[in-house]
């Protein structure tokens, strides 16, 4: 984005609240009793695997999907029964949905024309948006003459020119290559901060979610798994699913019985991230190395302890070889405990288990 003295002025976003929202199709429940709060002016990512209900949730916020139970509130007002056109929001879809026969300028102002915004106002807004997104030299081109990133900017321009307080995005970068996705992540986040609207962004890519969002709403099979800032989601996952979904490589999960010193402990699960483990003679976990991946500055060792396969990120200088038996340690603060029955996080057991592992 370029940005000039004709930038769009900051505008206040609106808060969004979902209260026990459910969406069913016959016997199928896509979203099940979802309650979340999206603060005004914030960037919230709806994250989760394919089929978890994140796009359905976004479409219920947009008014494109009927709510079976519960309420959707925007700016404190119940909009559950309102059509999309009455919810004061804009949306960017996975397919950019540009009109191929219209120019860039015509695509951007199309919504304003439909709403019968005056020509002078349309042209002034178009100039500001085009400057903001670096599209000024491209206004006379057709979408087919643009790159993927340029087409994405046009879709963004069409969304923000309406100056709505809420912008919804449904996997808008999935059609771009890795380098361009990174560039567009930076641009979209900067745009949201500059203009101050409330952003709800659907993605299955954890990198997009944790690098862009103020709040990540992690969904699993239509239910809320955890809603938290990215750092909290990584450092204190609420469940084994959250622990494994966020982080690359994912967190290692062990039955308590994998540690000889915890053999008598209940059937809880212990989580330790690969980067938090290190070689330690006489450490609490003994494992066998069966494969290595060289990553340059470090190596990723695939290991097995008992029946548990897991990974450890180690410095290249401390070389290990396949077939080698190694002892591993970790700081107590790196230990995560999940209840064997409920699956929920048990911070109250971390100190106790950590002390037993060090005894």
Helices and strands as residue ranges (DSSP letters): E 16-25, E 28-38, E 43-47, H 54-62, E 69-74, E 77-78, G 84-86, E 89-92, H 104-114, H 119-133, G 136-138, G 143-145, H 148-160, E 166-170, H 178-195, E 198-203, H 206-212, E 215-220, E 223-228, H 230-235, H 240-245, E 252-255, G 256-258, G 260-262, E 269-272, G 274-276, E 278-279, E 285-294, E 298-305, E 308-315, E 325-329, G 332-334, E 336-338, G 347-349, H 350-358
